[in-house]
Amino acid sequence: MRALIAATLLAGSALLTAQTETHASPLGYSYALPSDWRVVDMSATLPTVKQQAQQNATEDVEKRGASCVNLSLTAQHGAPTSVVVIVELPFDCLGQTATEKDLPGFAMGASEGMKQNFDLADPVFGTYTLGTHAMWVERAQGSPKGHSEMSYTVEIACSLLKKAAVCWMAMAADPETLKAFEGGAVKLEDDPATALVPATAFEKKPSQ
């Protein structure tokens, strides 16, 4: 699963001409980006990416995860190109569910997967809640391996729903793109819609 997540941010495919504002998933959430983002069709490349991820997996659970992961949304914006990806891991396919205590491990797995294709530096982490849902977020500065001249802010926000684990991932080329990603309205199950990543997400919390 980690290899699959990392590869999706670099995989290329044909752009769809249609634009979308709100993406809704049958797994129980929706997410909105500005309408000038271009949706990318990953259907042609996804089987190959999944196969590579399964080959790189070292444990049975990772192999199952690689076969079960869905790319719910891939979108691009601007030049240099910024990318937003939503990755889903449905529990019915995986054969097991996850609880809040599993969130850090799942999210860190997604983060570790990025390091296969990106050189990351200066990571910062945060936790917060959106309604009744716990969220985990990481932000780092990154460049594709072998292309240090290309600088991005890489951010990953993950949560657990009743039917799936979900990560929203951005490779932002500029502050405006990062703001659009973080400010995208997300609705998780029965909770009201709100910004995906609040401004306070990376603030240090007082000791209990």
N, C-alpha and C positions, 0 to 999 in steps of 0.2 A: 504493500500500500504506500509506503514512504517513497519508493522509486516512482510509482505511478503519479503521485501528487507532484513530485519535483518535475517530472517530464512534461506534465501538462502546461506548465508555464512557458515552456520553450517550443512546444510542438506547433507546427504551422499548418494551416488549412485555409480553405476558401472562405471569404467573408460573405455572410448573408446580406442582402440588400435591405431587408426589413429591420426596423429599429423597434426596441421595446423599452417600456418604462418600468413595468413591474413583472418580475418572474415569480410564478407560484409553483410550488412543488406539492405533489400529492402526499409527501411525507410530513406535511404539517407546517410549512413556513412559506413566507414570500419575502422578496427583496427587490428594491427599486433602485435603479441607476438613472442618471440623466439620459434623455432620449437620444443624445448625440453619440452615445456609446454604440459600437457595432458588435452585434452578436456573431460569434464564430461557430461554424459547424465542425465539431470534432468527431463526427461519426465515422469518417473514413480512417482516421488515425488511431482511434481509441483501441481497437482490438490489438494492434501492434504494441501500443504502449502498455496495455494490460499484460501481454505476453512477456515483455521485457521485465515488467515489475515482478511477475511470478518467478521468472528465472533468477532474479536477484534476491528473492526472499529466502531467508534461511530457516524459518520456522513455519509449521503448518498453518498457524493462525494468520501469519503474514501472507501466505499463499492464498488462503481463503479470502482475506481482505482484499488482495489485489484483484481477484476474480469478481468481487462483489461491488467494488467502488464504482460510483456513477459520477460523471461530470455533469452536474445539473445545469451549469451555465458557464460559458466562457465568453468574455467580452473584451474588446480592445478600444483604445481611444488615443488620438493624437499622434504626434511625431516629435521625438522618438516615442515608440509605441508603449503605452501602459496597458497592463493586462489585469483583469479580475476573473477569478475562477471560483466556483462553488463546487465543493467535493462532498458527496454523500456516501455514507456507509450504512446501508439498510440492515437492520438487525435480523430480519427474517431470512435474508440471504446468508448472513454470517453464521446464523444458528445459535446466537446468544445475544443477550441484551447487555447494556452498560448502565452504570449508575454514576452519580455525581463524583464519586471517588475515583472513577476511571477516567474522568475528563483530562486531568493533567497528563496522564500517560498517552492518551490518544493524541492530544494536541502536540506534545513534545515529539511524538512519532512523525507527525506531519512536518514539524519544524526541522527535524533531523533529515527528512527526505529532501528538503530544499538544498542541503549542503552538497548533494551529489552533483548539482549543476551550477551552484552559486557559491561564491566566496562571500561570507557574511561577517560583518563586524559590528561591534558596539550594540549587541542585543539588549533590549529592555523588555520586561515582562509585566503583565498586569492581570488582575482578576476583577470581575464586576458582575452585576446581575442585570438582566433585562426582564422585568416582571418576575416570573417564578423560575427563570432559567439562569443557571450559572454560566458565565462566559470566561474564557481564557484567551489572552491576546499576547502576541509578541511582535515587536517592531525592531528591524535591524537595517543597516546600510549594506547594500549588496551589489555585486557585479557578476555577470555570467562568467564562468571559468574561462580564462583565456582572453577576456575582453575587459580588462581593468579600466579602460577608458569610458565604459558605459556604467553610469552610476544610478542606482535605483533605491528607493525605500521599499523594503519588503515587509509586508504585514500580514499576519494570520490571526483570525479570530475564530474560535471553535466553541461549540455547545453540543449538548445532548438533548435530543427530543425523545418522545415515546417510541418512535419507529426507526430512528436513525441517529448516528453521529454526523455532524455537519461542520465543515470548515469553510469560511470565506477567506480568500487569499488574494492579495494585491501585490503587483510589481509596479510601483508608481514612479513615473519619471519626473514628477514635479509636485510641489505642495498642493496645487489645486486639484490634481488627480487624487492624491491621498485624501484630501478633504471630501471629495465626492464619494470615495469608497467608504470612509468612516461615517459620513452623513446619510448614506443610503438607508431608506426606511425599511426596517426588517420587522416582520410579524412572526412570532414564534408561537405556534399552536393558538391557545385562547388568549394569550397576552396581547395588550394593545400594541400597535405599531410604534416604533421609536427608532432613533438613530442606531446603527449597528455598533459603533464604538463611541462612547461618550467622551467628552473632553477630559474627564477625570480618570479615565481608565488606567493611566500610568502613574497616578499619584500614589505615593507611599501611604499605606494605611497605618494608623496608630497601632501600637502593640496592644494585644488584649490583656 
